[in-house]
């Protein structure tokens, strides 16, 4: 995938389809980028977009995307179960062409500076783009969420990399280049939030669990079931099949079954090779739409349905 960079912006809006679709239309109407996927979650009150393009086009459209999202979303009226600190909570870039990493990091820093200077939305550089080691881990940046920014930023190590404080309605935004990540959730046939949190605590790397796994236990009020919500930050360290089997075994000890699992956004083809899709009960999964390489090919061939 020569010359291509992927961006997966997450916005703090998962319920108002007018806002979600308007932001999607920015990508659809921009030359030089392809919108691969977007989806919303009403419980998380969050939407995730996946777009690919060249460096120049991506830098321009992501500035416009952050600008428009900040005009449409007011975090003072936002409630959802997913941690968040900004209207565009995070703007990650993944180099599908690995030769672009250095240029992509430079681009992410320019974008972060422009967002802070021109939109008055302070920014943090995270992962491979970070310049302050305290800001590398997104989970650390999000602690305290939007409501806790004022108190948190009294400690100078949490001062934004660009700008000062936080925007009163749009919060802050984390921007950076990172490795491919798989956002994967497992929904238990239970409403025991304590169980979901217990399982999440066991499997996350921070607590001695699986390498490169971040996990939360969350309640999905819309279906009265609990979810183990995960980021597999490096699928070569720990893949979908491995975490699914672990969660299934831990739930079985409590006589709880897996209701289904879900992929948020897309995954690389390489990450699918060891997955038993029937076993993991993956909901609404379409290989041609949710595997990056296949999706790009289908869009380039004019099969651009959503």
Short mmCIF file of the C-alpha atoms (twelve columns), coordinates in Angstrom:
data_MODEL
# 
_entry.id   MODEL 
# 
loop_
_atom_site.group_PDB 
_atom_site.id 
_atom_site.type_symbol 
_atom_site.label_atom_id 
_atom_site.label_alt_id 
_atom_site.label_comp_id 
_atom_site.label_asym_id 
_atom_site.label_seq_id 
_atom_site.Cartn_x 
_atom_site.Cartn_y 
_atom_site.Cartn_z 
_atom_site.pdbx_PDB_model_num 
ATOM 1   C CA . UNK A 1   0.000   0.000   0.000  1 
ATOM 2   C CA . UNK A 2   2.562   2.471   -1.235 1 
ATOM 3   C CA . UNK A 3   2.150   6.074   -0.126 1 
ATOM 4   C CA . UNK A 4   -0.884  5.415   2.096  1 
ATOM 5   C CA . UNK A 5   -1.485  6.496   5.664  1 
ATOM 6   C CA . UNK A 6   -4.526  5.504   7.705  1 
ATOM 7   C CA . UNK A 7   -6.318  7.699   10.237 1 
ATOM 8   C CA . UNK A 8   -8.877  6.469   12.780 1 
ATOM 9   C CA . UNK A 9   -10.377 9.522   14.514 1 
ATOM 10  C CA . UNK A 10  -12.707 8.869   17.473 1 
ATOM 11  C CA . UNK A 11  -15.384 11.454  18.229 1 
ATOM 12  C CA . UNK A 12  -17.422 11.865  21.410 1 
ATOM 13  C CA . UNK A 13  -20.792 11.465  19.705 1 
ATOM 14  C CA . UNK A 14  -22.548 8.180   19.049 1 
ATOM 15  C CA . UNK A 15  -26.239 9.085   19.136 1 
ATOM 16  C CA . UNK A 16  -26.906 12.028  16.838 1 
ATOM 17  C CA . UNK A 17  -26.806 10.544  13.345 1 
ATOM 18  C CA . UNK A 18  -26.970 13.976  11.729 1 
ATOM 19  C CA . UNK A 19  -23.636 14.907  13.300 1 
ATOM 20  C CA . UNK A 20  -22.086 11.500  12.638 1 
ATOM 21  C CA . UNK A 21  -23.103 11.483  8.983  1 
ATOM 22  C CA . UNK A 22  -22.144 15.111  8.398  1 
ATOM 23  C CA . UNK A 23  -18.617 14.379  9.574  1 
ATOM 24  C CA . UNK A 24  -18.475 11.278  7.383  1 
ATOM 25  C CA . UNK A 25  -19.455 13.399  4.389  1 
ATOM 26  C CA . UNK A 26  -16.296 15.497  4.843  1 
ATOM 27  C CA . UNK A 27  -14.231 12.456  3.917  1 
ATOM 28  C CA . UNK A 28  -16.543 11.339  1.132  1 
ATOM 29  C CA . UNK A 29  -16.284 14.736  -0.540 1 
ATOM 30  C CA . UNK A 30  -12.492 15.074  -0.269 1 
ATOM 31  C CA . UNK A 31  -10.210 14.081  -3.120 1 
ATOM 32  C CA . UNK A 32  -7.153  12.064  -2.182 1 
ATOM 33  C CA . UNK A 33  -8.753  10.166  0.712  1 
ATOM 34  C CA . UNK A 34  -11.018 7.127   0.987  1 
ATOM 35  C CA . UNK A 35  -13.493 6.606   3.827  1 
ATOM 36  C CA . UNK A 36  -13.251 2.882   4.557  1 
ATOM 37  C CA . UNK A 37  -15.656 2.606   7.474  1 
ATOM 38  C CA . UNK A 38  -17.497 4.443   10.223 1 
ATOM 39  C CA . UNK A 39  -19.646 3.199   13.062 1 
ATOM 40  C CA . UNK A 40  -21.325 4.535   16.178 1 
ATOM 41  C CA . UNK A 41  -22.084 3.129   19.625 1 
ATOM 42  C CA . UNK A 42  -24.942 4.620   21.619 1 
ATOM 43  C CA . UNK A 43  -23.764 3.267   24.987 1 
ATOM 44  C CA . UNK A 44  -20.199 4.477   24.509 1 
ATOM 45  C CA . UNK A 45  -21.656 7.639   22.880 1 
ATOM 46  C CA . UNK A 46  -18.747 7.483   20.490 1 
ATOM 47  C CA . UNK A 47  -18.113 7.037   16.784 1 
ATOM 48  C CA . UNK A 48  -15.033 5.753   14.990 1 
ATOM 49  C CA . UNK A 49  -14.033 6.573   11.404 1 
ATOM 50  C CA . UNK A 50  -11.385 4.861   9.273  1 
ATOM 51  C CA . UNK A 51  -9.923  6.799   6.359  1 
ATOM 52  C CA . UNK A 52  -6.836  6.354   4.163  1 
ATOM 53  C CA . UNK A 53  -4.969  8.715   1.881  1 
ATOM 54  C CA . UNK A 54  -1.656  10.376  1.162  1 
ATOM 55  C CA . UNK A 55  0.110   12.499  3.759  1 
ATOM 56  C CA . UNK A 56  -0.787  15.890  2.317  1 
ATOM 57  C CA . UNK A 57  -4.459  15.156  1.831  1 
ATOM 58  C CA . UNK A 58  -4.710  13.536  5.267  1 
ATOM 59  C CA . UNK A 59  -3.204  16.528  7.065  1 
ATOM 60  C CA . UNK A 60  -5.640  18.916  5.412  1 
ATOM 61  C CA . UNK A 61  -8.798  16.852  5.896  1 
ATOM 62  C CA . UNK A 62  -8.036  15.999  9.531  1 
ATOM 63  C CA . UNK A 63  -7.689  19.668  10.398 1 
ATOM 64  C CA . UNK A 64  -11.087 20.338  8.783  1 
ATOM 65  C CA . UNK A 65  -12.585 17.294  10.505 1 
ATOM 66  C CA . UNK A 66  -11.404 18.409  13.955 1 
ATOM 67  C CA . UNK A 67  -12.612 21.947  13.252 1 
ATOM 68  C CA . UNK A 68  -16.113 20.831  12.242 1 
ATOM 69  C CA . UNK A 69  -16.432 18.270  15.043 1 
ATOM 70  C CA . UNK A 70  -15.526 20.915  17.605 1 
ATOM 71  C CA . UNK A 71  -18.305 23.127  16.235 1 
ATOM 72  C CA . UNK A 72  -20.883 20.342  16.489 1 
ATOM 73  C CA . UNK A 73  -19.986 18.627  19.785 1 
ATOM 74  C CA . UNK A 74  -20.164 20.150  23.257 1 
ATOM 75  C CA . UNK A 75  -18.688 17.877  25.913 1 
ATOM 76  C CA . UNK A 76  -20.607 19.699  28.633 1 
ATOM 77  C CA . UNK A 77  -23.683 17.849  27.364 1 
ATOM 78  C CA . UNK A 78  -21.978 14.526  26.660 1 
ATOM 79  C CA . UNK A 79  -22.557 11.340  28.631 1 
ATOM 80  C CA . UNK A 80  -21.274 7.887   27.718 1 
ATOM 81  C CA . UNK A 81  -19.498 4.925   29.272 1 
ATOM 82  C CA . UNK A 82  -16.279 5.269   27.262 1 
ATOM 83  C CA . UNK A 83  -13.560 7.499   28.756 1 
ATOM 84  C CA . UNK A 84  -13.084 10.730  26.766 1 
ATOM 85  C CA . UNK A 85  -11.363 14.098  27.018 1 
ATOM 86  C CA . UNK A 86  -12.182 15.746  23.696 1 
ATOM 87  C CA . UNK A 87  -14.824 16.243  21.025 1 
ATOM 88  C CA . UNK A 88  -12.310 14.566  18.741 1 
ATOM 89  C CA . UNK A 89  -10.904 12.486  21.553 1 
ATOM 90  C CA . UNK A 90  -8.036  10.935  19.634 1 
ATOM 91  C CA . UNK A 91  -6.652  11.267  16.117 1 
ATOM 92  C CA . UNK A 92  -4.262  8.370   15.462 1 
ATOM 93  C CA . UNK A 93  -2.291  7.775   12.266 1 
ATOM 94  C CA . UNK A 94  -1.052  4.381   11.089 1 
ATOM 95  C CA . UNK A 95  1.490   4.099   8.267  1 
ATOM 96  C CA . UNK A 96  0.304   1.437   5.823  1 
ATOM 97  C CA . UNK A 97  3.477   2.310   3.952  1 
ATOM 98  C CA . UNK A 98  6.137   1.882   6.657  1 
ATOM 99  C CA . UNK A 99  8.587   4.129   4.820  1 
ATOM 100 C CA . UNK A 100 6.350   7.073   5.763  1 
ATOM 101 C CA . UNK A 101 6.786   6.846   9.553  1 
ATOM 102 C CA . UNK A 102 9.232   9.738   9.962  1 
ATOM 103 C CA . UNK A 103 7.234   11.996  7.635  1 
ATOM 104 C CA . UNK A 104 3.980   11.005  9.361  1 
ATOM 105 C CA . UNK A 105 5.374   11.914  12.774 1 
ATOM 106 C CA . UNK A 106 6.387   15.328  11.435 1 
ATOM 107 C CA . UNK A 107 2.926   15.762  9.918  1 
ATOM 108 C CA . UNK A 108 1.209   14.813  13.203 1 
ATOM 109 C CA . UNK A 109 3.221   17.482  15.029 1 
ATOM 110 C CA . UNK A 110 2.284   20.146  12.475 1 
ATOM 111 C CA . UNK A 111 -1.362  19.151  12.713 1 
ATOM 112 C CA . UNK A 112 -1.296  19.233  16.513 1 
ATOM 113 C CA . UNK A 113 0.257   22.698  16.499 1 
ATOM 114 C CA . UNK A 114 -2.243  24.023  13.949 1 
ATOM 115 C CA . UNK A 115 -5.208  22.631  15.874 1 
ATOM 116 C CA . UNK A 116 -3.990  24.360  19.042 1 
ATOM 117 C CA . UNK A 117 -3.010  27.632  17.357 1 
ATOM 118 C CA . UNK A 118 -5.886  28.057  14.912 1 
ATOM 119 C CA . UNK A 119 -8.768  26.259  16.654 1 
ATOM 120 C CA . UNK A 120 -7.842  26.953  20.283 1 
ATOM 121 C CA . UNK A 121 -8.042  23.236  21.067 1 
ATOM 122 C CA . UNK A 122 -4.967  22.206  23.088 1 
ATOM 123 C CA . UNK A 123 -3.301  19.004  21.890 1 
ATOM 124 C CA . UNK A 124 -1.187  16.165  23.216 1 
ATOM 125 C CA . UNK A 125 1.276   14.159  21.127 1 
ATOM 126 C CA . UNK A 126 1.112   10.459  21.999 1 
ATOM 127 C CA . UNK A 127 2.644   7.097   21.058 1 
ATOM 128 C CA . UNK A 128 5.394   7.401   18.401 1 
ATOM 129 C CA . UNK A 129 4.855   11.167  18.120 1 
ATOM 130 C CA . UNK A 130 5.205   11.913  21.837 1 
ATOM 131 C CA . UNK A 131 7.732   14.482  23.026 1 
ATOM 132 C CA . UNK A 132 6.795   14.172  26.713 1 
ATOM 133 C CA . UNK A 133 7.154   10.558  27.948 1 
ATOM 134 C CA . UNK A 134 4.196   11.076  30.313 1 
ATOM 135 C CA . UNK A 135 1.946   11.594  27.279 1 
ATOM 136 C CA . UNK A 136 2.845   8.417   25.393 1 
ATOM 137 C CA . UNK A 137 0.036   6.238   26.794 1 
ATOM 138 C CA . UNK A 138 -3.469  7.334   25.786 1 
ATOM 139 C CA . UNK A 139 -5.063  5.739   28.858 1 
ATOM 140 C CA . UNK A 140 -2.889  7.911   31.099 1 
ATOM 141 C CA . UNK A 141 -3.867  11.034  29.165 1 
ATOM 142 C CA . UNK A 142 -7.577  10.218  29.531 1 
ATOM 143 C CA . UNK A 143 -7.516  9.694   33.295 1 
ATOM 144 C CA . UNK A 144 -9.895  12.181  34.868 1 
ATOM 145 C CA . UNK A 145 -11.609 12.677  31.515 1 
ATOM 146 C CA . UNK A 146 -12.949 16.027  30.282 1 
ATOM 147 C CA . UNK A 147 -14.387 16.956  33.662 1 
ATOM 148 C CA . UNK A 148 -11.045 16.447  35.410 1 
ATOM 149 C CA . UNK A 149 -8.835  18.411  33.017 1 
ATOM 150 C CA . UNK A 150 -8.722  21.578  35.095 1 
ATOM 151 C CA . UNK A 151 -7.483  19.757  38.198 1 
ATOM 152 C CA . UNK A 152 -5.189  17.398  36.303 1 
ATOM 153 C CA . UNK A 153 -3.413  20.155  34.411 1 
ATOM 154 C CA . UNK A 154 -2.361  21.818  37.660 1 
ATOM 155 C CA . UNK A 155 0.438   19.244  37.521 1 
ATOM 156 C CA . UNK A 156 2.780   20.610  34.845 1 
ATOM 157 C CA . UNK A 157 3.561   17.169  33.449 1 
ATOM 158 C CA . UNK A 158 -0.017  17.089  32.133 1 
ATOM 159 C CA . UNK A 159 0.189   20.457  30.412 1 
ATOM 160 C CA . UNK A 160 -0.666  20.094  26.680 1 
ATOM 161 C CA . UNK A 161 2.185   19.906  24.186 1 
ATOM 162 C CA . UNK A 162 0.544   22.690  22.183 1 
ATOM 163 C CA . UNK A 163 -1.807  25.313  23.591 1 
ATOM 164 C CA . UNK A 164 -2.780  25.904  27.189 1 
ATOM 165 C CA . UNK A 165 -5.489  24.393  29.382 1 
ATOM 166 C CA . UNK A 166 -8.475  23.049  27.483 1 
ATOM 167 C CA . UNK A 167 -11.252 24.229  25.219 1 
ATOM 168 C CA . UNK A 168 -14.441 24.790  27.262 1 
ATOM 169 C CA . UNK A 169 -16.607 22.770  24.883 1 
ATOM 170 C CA . UNK A 170 -14.188 20.656  22.798 1 
ATOM 171 C CA . UNK A 171 -11.715 19.704  25.526 1 
ATOM 172 C CA . UNK A 172 -8.355  18.530  24.211 1 
ATOM 173 C CA . UNK A 173 -7.225  16.181  21.454 1 
ATOM 174 C CA . UNK A 174 -4.537  13.473  21.384 1 
ATOM 175 C CA . UNK A 175 -2.744  13.212  18.045 1 
ATOM 176 C CA . UNK A 176 0.000   10.795  17.071 1 
ATOM 177 C CA . UNK A 177 1.412   8.016   14.942 1 
ATOM 178 C CA . UNK A 178 0.967   4.517   16.312 1 
ATOM 179 C CA . UNK A 179 1.144   0.868   15.274 1 
ATOM 180 C CA . UNK A 180 -1.968  -0.917  13.964 1 
ATOM 181 C CA . UNK A 181 -4.460  -1.500  16.763 1 
ATOM 182 C CA . UNK A 182 -7.495  -3.777  16.916 1 
ATOM 183 C CA . UNK A 183 -10.508 -2.467  18.847 1 
ATOM 184 C CA . UNK A 184 -12.322 -5.619  19.903 1 
ATOM 185 C CA . UNK A 185 -15.178 -6.154  22.364 1 
ATOM 186 C CA . UNK A 186 -16.620 -9.296  23.911 1 
ATOM 187 C CA . UNK A 187 -20.183 -9.110  25.223 1 
ATOM 188 C CA . UNK A 188 -21.089 -11.490 28.044 1 
ATOM 189 C CA . UNK A 189 -24.525 -13.009 28.535 1 
ATOM 190 C CA . UNK A 190 -24.700 -11.315 31.917 1 
ATOM 191 C CA . UNK A 191 -25.457 -7.977  33.557 1 
ATOM 192 C CA . UNK A 192 -22.796 -8.464  36.240 1 
ATOM 193 C CA . UNK A 193 -20.537 -5.438  35.807 1 
ATOM 194 C CA . UNK A 194 -18.244 -6.706  38.540 1 
ATOM 195 C CA . UNK A 195 -17.544 -9.828  36.490 1 
ATOM 196 C CA . UNK A 196 -16.699 -7.824  33.367 1 
ATOM 197 C CA . UNK A 197 -14.341 -5.594  35.359 1 
ATOM 198 C CA . UNK A 198 -12.742 -8.635  36.984 1 
ATOM 199 C CA . UNK A 199 -12.074 -10.280 33.617 1 
ATOM 200 C CA . UNK A 200 -10.776 -7.036  32.133 1 
ATOM 201 C CA . UNK A 201 -8.422  -6.680  35.084 1 
ATOM 202 C CA . UNK A 202 -7.055  -10.192 34.623 1 
ATOM 203 C CA . UNK A 203 -6.361  -9.946  30.894 1 
ATOM 204 C CA . UNK A 204 -4.898  -6.420  30.665 1 
ATOM 205 C CA . UNK A 205 -1.122  -6.117  30.403 1 
ATOM 206 C CA . UNK A 206 -0.935  -3.462  33.111 1 
ATOM 207 C CA . UNK A 207 -2.076  -6.038  35.682 1 
ATOM 208 C CA . UNK A 208 0.204   -8.809  34.434 1 
ATOM 209 C CA . UNK A 209 -2.113  -10.175 31.748 1 
ATOM 210 C CA . UNK A 210 -1.643  -10.384 28.003 1 
ATOM 211 C CA . UNK A 211 1.051   -8.314  26.348 1 
ATOM 212 C CA . UNK A 212 -0.182  -5.176  24.515 1 
ATOM 213 C CA . UNK A 213 -3.764  -5.570  25.768 1 
ATOM 214 C CA . UNK A 214 -5.777  -2.747  27.332 1 
ATOM 215 C CA . UNK A 215 -9.196  -3.675  28.705 1 
ATOM 216 C CA . UNK A 216 -12.199 -2.224  30.526 1 
ATOM 217 C CA . UNK A 217 -15.356 -3.792  31.904 1 
ATOM 218 C CA . UNK A 218 -18.393 -1.763  30.839 1 
ATOM 219 C CA . UNK A 219 -22.197 -1.929  31.144 1 
ATOM 220 C CA . UNK A 220 -24.265 -1.672  27.960 1 
ATOM 221 C CA . UNK A 221 -27.524 -0.170  29.188 1 
ATOM 222 C CA . UNK A 222 -29.172 -0.530  25.783 1 
ATOM 223 C CA . UNK A 223 -29.142 -4.347  26.056 1 
ATOM 224 C CA . UNK A 224 -28.566 -4.770  29.820 1 
ATOM 225 C CA . UNK A 225 -25.421 -6.810  29.230 1 
ATOM 226 C CA . UNK A 226 -21.786 -6.253  30.154 1 
ATOM 227 C CA . UNK A 227 -18.844 -5.940  27.837 1 
ATOM 228 C CA . UNK A 228 -15.115 -6.519  28.009 1 
ATOM 229 C CA . UNK A 229 -13.893 -3.660  25.827 1 
ATOM 230 C CA . UNK A 230 -10.326 -4.022  24.514 1 
ATOM 231 C CA . UNK A 231 -7.580  -2.459  22.508 1 
ATOM 232 C CA . UNK A 232 -5.135  -5.029  21.161 1 
ATOM 233 C CA . UNK A 233 -2.281  -2.588  20.703 1 
ATOM 234 C CA . UNK A 234 -0.073  -5.073  18.861 1 
ATOM 235 C CA . UNK A 235 -1.882  -8.081  17.394 1 
ATOM 236 C CA . UNK A 236 1.483   -9.787  16.843 1 
ATOM 237 C CA . UNK A 237 1.912   -9.869  20.619 1 
ATOM 238 C CA . UNK A 238 -1.661  -10.904 21.410 1 
ATOM 239 C CA . UNK A 239 -4.354  -11.650 18.843 1 
ATOM 240 C CA . UNK A 240 -8.137  -11.788 18.832 1 
ATOM 241 C CA . UNK A 241 -8.334  -15.564 19.212 1 
ATOM 242 C CA . UNK A 242 -6.106  -15.596 22.274 1 
ATOM 243 C CA . UNK A 243 -8.057  -12.987 24.219 1 
ATOM 244 C CA . UNK A 244 -11.409 -14.487 23.195 1 
ATOM 245 C CA . UNK A 245 -10.406 -17.921 24.497 1 
ATOM 246 C CA . UNK A 246 -9.174  -16.407 27.748 1 
ATOM 247 C CA . UNK A 247 -12.378 -14.442 28.303 1 
ATOM 248 C CA . UNK A 248 -14.496 -17.468 27.444 1 
ATOM 249 C CA . UNK A 249 -12.634 -19.606 29.990 1 
ATOM 250 C CA . UNK A 250 -12.849 -16.940 32.719 1 
ATOM 251 C CA . UNK A 251 -16.567 -16.416 32.093 1 
ATOM 252 C CA . UNK A 252 -17.231 -20.168 32.089 1 
ATOM 253 C CA . UNK A 253 -15.856 -20.388 35.634 1 
ATOM 254 C CA . UNK A 254 -18.774 -18.146 36.617 1 
ATOM 255 C CA . UNK A 255 -21.247 -20.130 34.472 1 
ATOM 256 C CA . UNK A 256 -21.536 -17.238 31.995 1 
ATOM 257 C CA . UNK A 257 -21.554 -17.628 28.217 1 
ATOM 258 C CA . UNK A 258 -20.307 -15.298 25.499 1 
ATOM 259 C CA . UNK A 259 -23.236 -13.570 23.795 1 
ATOM 260 C CA . UNK A 260 -21.205 -12.234 20.857 1 
ATOM 261 C CA . UNK A 261 -18.094 -10.237 20.029 1 
ATOM 262 C CA . UNK A 262 -17.562 -7.231  17.789 1 
ATOM 263 C CA . UNK A 263 -14.822 -5.491  15.860 1 
ATOM 264 C CA . UNK A 264 -14.782 -1.696  15.907 1 
ATOM 265 C CA . UNK A 265 -13.345 -0.379  12.668 1 
ATOM 266 C CA . UNK A 266 -11.028 -2.529  10.583 1 
ATOM 267 C CA . UNK A 267 -8.182  -4.992  11.079 1 
ATOM 268 C CA . UNK A 268 -5.179  -5.926  8.943  1 
ATOM 269 C CA . UNK A 269 -5.419  -9.109  6.856  1 
ATOM 270 C CA . UNK A 270 -2.506  -10.632 8.761  1 
ATOM 271 C CA . UNK A 271 -4.462  -10.401 12.017 1 
ATOM 272 C CA . UNK A 272 -7.297  -12.582 10.656 1 
ATOM 273 C CA . UNK A 273 -5.208  -15.621 9.752  1 
ATOM 274 C CA . UNK A 274 -5.623  -17.520 13.025 1 
ATOM 275 C CA . UNK A 275 -9.186  -16.440 13.826 1 
ATOM 276 C CA . UNK A 276 -12.062 -18.932 13.938 1 
ATOM 277 C CA . UNK A 277 -14.815 -16.466 13.068 1 
ATOM 278 C CA . UNK A 278 -17.631 -18.872 13.909 1 
ATOM 279 C CA . UNK A 279 -16.145 -19.632 17.312 1 
ATOM 280 C CA . UNK A 280 -15.801 -15.987 18.356 1 
ATOM 281 C CA . UNK A 281 -19.393 -15.142 17.339 1 
ATOM 282 C CA . UNK A 282 -18.304 -11.954 15.585 1 
ATOM 283 C CA . UNK A 283 -21.375 -9.778  15.043 1 
ATOM 284 C CA . UNK A 284 -22.138 -8.282  11.615 1 
ATOM 285 C CA . UNK A 285 -18.652 -9.019  10.318 1 
ATOM 286 C CA . UNK A 286 -17.924 -8.715  6.611  1 
ATOM 287 C CA . UNK A 287 -14.420 -9.782  5.582  1 
ATOM 288 C CA . UNK A 288 -14.496 -7.588  2.488  1 
ATOM 289 C CA . UNK A 289 -15.520 -4.490  4.440  1 
ATOM 290 C CA . UNK A 290 -13.605 -4.864  7.700  1 
ATOM 291 C CA . UNK A 291 -10.202 -6.066  6.524  1 
ATOM 292 C CA . UNK A 292 -8.153  -3.048  5.478  1 
ATOM 293 C CA . UNK A 293 -6.545  -4.531  2.384  1 
ATOM 294 C CA . UNK A 294 -9.828  -5.938  1.022  1 
ATOM 295 C CA . UNK A 295 -11.773 -2.759  1.770  1 
ATOM 296 C CA . UNK A 296 -9.310  -0.516  -0.052 1 
ATOM 297 C CA . UNK A 297 -9.406  -2.818  -3.066 1 
ATOM 298 C CA . UNK A 298 -13.213 -2.864  -3.161 1 
ATOM 299 C CA . UNK A 299 -13.445 0.925   -2.960 1 
ATOM 300 C CA . UNK A 300 -10.857 1.378   -5.675 1 
ATOM 301 C CA . UNK A 301 -12.948 -0.935  -7.849 1 
ATOM 302 C CA . UNK A 302 -16.018 1.239   -7.263 1 
ATOM 303 C CA . UNK A 303 -17.742 -0.990  -4.726 1 
ATOM 304 C CA . UNK A 304 -18.182 1.853   -2.265 1 
ATOM 305 C CA . UNK A 305 -21.293 0.844   -0.387 1 
ATOM 306 C CA . UNK A 306 -21.529 1.167   3.390  1 
# 
